[in-house]
Amino acid sequence: MAAAARSQVMSLYRTMLRESAKFPSYNYRNYALRRVRDAFKANRNVEDPKAVERLMEEGWQTLALIQRQVSIGKMYEAQKTVVD
Amino acid sequence: MLASGRTVSSRLLRPTAWLPLRLSSERTAASFPQKELIKKHEQDEPRPLYMDFQATTPMDPRVLDAMLPYQVNYYGNPHSRTHAYGWESESAMENARKQVADLIGADPREIIFTSGATESNNMAIKGVARFYKAKKHHVITTQTEHKCVLDSCRILESEGFDVTYLPVQNNGLLDLELLEASIRTDTSLVSVMTVNNEIGVKQPIKEIGQICRSKGVFFHTDAAQAVGKIPISISDWKIDLMSISGHKIYGPKGVGALYVRRRPRVRLEPIQNGGGQERGLRSGTVPTPLAVGLGAACSIAQEEMEYDHQRVSMLATRLVQKVMSEIPDVIMNGDPEQRYPGCINLSFAYVEGESLLMALKDVALSSGSACTSASLEPSYVLRAIGADEDLAHSSIRFGIGRFTTEEEVDYTAEKCIEQVHRLREMSPLWEMSQEGIDLKSINWTQH
């Protein structure tokens, strides 16, 4: 179908934030949440459908990466930091 | 593996193996944590905040993700020419080489993988000096270099070379005229680090490169703290050799790289001999997972450089302003303009550095560099910039990086202010200075 609809982008965004919130490490978790938010904000005005498609694909890849790294973080969990 | 209940709608199915479900294996894996890593006495205490990014950096999850396949299944030796394990490993290694080269504007053939910036520095300094020793016997460096550079120069001195250790000005920067005047006809190499690891000062590398090129002297820079944090171009800056460290840019420990210019060619006498890998300059199997990690770290750094720099500058300003507005008599060591913002070295007058570090036990900080932290002497870098002896003892280095949060910076600033006030209350020197006594005029007597 044509370039991703707004609803698909929002769905990806919400899913990425949900998965990022699962990082056991305080630093990684905050970085992921912040970076995802800032990346979507920076690209909010992209019009070209090919570019949007490419960014969405990157998003899905990053989502898979986040999931893998969350699992690893859970396997080798350490105690929380002082500000956590 | 599909957990109960949730249906997977078709638009969510992707070939990238994203799983919109709870992995049953997740629960199993997490119920067998590596108990040995959590020591008994640490189990109830929260871990300190990490604010020591110059000592080392945590690995970016994206870097770990890139490395793991080569630790698990793609374990071939990249120099094996006869089978797929070797070919895929070599291809990954060459891809990583390109990623490192792209970050600094070099050609991939000019990148040599090493075990870290220390090895790169050793290779560059000893290698170049020894290769050209028939006609050239002089090497120039500065007094604020990393220990490995200074130590390599010391070894060269014992081999009969002349080494000039240039002093730096009070702001930590090298005097360019002094450098130009020190270059002799038999100088083979000038080595000046790009960003200092203790005070964060950024040397005028472009101008130094210009001077060295005009005099026909090779220019080496230890860019371990600078690569991936500030834009670097080896052609603009006329750099002939550059050391890169993996674990300073959110990559793995145990890997680094040396950039060796090919045009005009820089020749080195290799330190590590063997099978002729890495253009014969550094024999030994290239550790593919580590090289891939370094490459990934460099490529991520290139993309994130501006974002990270803006953020780190903002956090650094926040920290320094908070601390300096609440506490008097705090000095920032090093030039306030020509610096990398993420490395802040502050001296707190009338407070002993070690006791402040102990008091700030919730925050991981350091006073001076990790390699010199074992000795009781104040850092030689601080001495070189002319810091007062007592101020040199009272200095703390705050490191801010990609993963630092505003909360961490605020917590550090508050704790720091609180503890400095508390320690100063207890300090007789502080009392005396408050009463207006000039401490330098006191005649300390022995009892």
Boltz contact constraints between the chains, C-beta under 6 A:
constraints:
  - contact:
      token1: [A, 27]
      token2: [B, 403]
      max_distance: 6.0
  - contact:
      token1: [A, 28]
      token2: [B, 61]
      max_distance: 6.0
  - contact:
      token1: [A, 30]
      token2: [B, 405]
      max_distance: 6.0
  - contact:
      token1: [A, 31]
      token2: [B, 403]
      max_distance: 6.0
  - contact:
      token1: [A, 60]
      token2: [B, 14]
      max_distance: 6.0
  - contact:
      token1: [A, 60]
      token2: [B, 16]
      max_distance: 6.0
  - contact:
      token1: [A, 61]
      token2: [B, 16]
      max_distance: 6.0
  - contact:
      token1: [A, 63]
      token2: [B, 18]
      max_distance: 6.0
  - contact:
      token1: [A, 64]
      token2: [B, 16]
      max_distance: 6.0
  - contact:
      token1: [A, 64]
      token2: [B, 17]
      max_distance: 6.0
  - contact:
      token1: [A, 64]
      token2: [B, 18]
      max_distance: 6.0
  - contact:
      token1: [A, 65]
      token2: [B, 65]
      max_distance: 6.0
  - contact:
      token1: [A, 69]
      token2: [B, 61]
      max_distance: 6.0
  - contact:
      token1: [A, 71]
      token2: [B, 26]
      max_distance: 6.0
  - contact:
      token1: [A, 74]
      token2: [B, 30]
      max_distance: 6.0
  - contact:
      token1: [A, 75]
      token2: [B, 29]
      max_distance: 6.0
  - contact:
      token1: [A, 77]
      token2: [B, 33]
      max_distance: 6.0
  - contact:
      token1: [A, 79]
      token2: [B, 46]
      max_distance: 6.0
  - contact:
      token1: [A, 79]
      token2: [B, 47]
      max_distance: 6.0
  - contact:
      token1: [A, 80]
      token2: [B, 46]
      max_distance: 6.0
  - contact:
      token1: [A, 81]
      token2: [B, 46]
      max_distance: 6.0
  - contact:
      token1: [A, 81]
      token2: [B, 47]
      max_distance: 6.0
  - contact:
      token1: [A, 81]
      token2: [B, 49]
      max_distance: 6.0
  - contact:
      token1: [A, 82]
      token2: [B, 46]
      max_distance: 6.0
  - contact:
      token1: [A, 82]
      token2: [B, 49]
      max_distance: 6.0
  - contact:
      token1: [A, 82]
      token2: [B, 362]
      max_distance: 6.0
  - contact:
      token1: [A, 83]
      token2: [B, 407]
      max_distance: 6.0
  - contact:
      token1: [A, 83]
      token2: [B, 408]
      max_distance: 6.0
  - contact:
      token1: [A, 83]
      token2: [B, 411]
      max_distance: 6.0
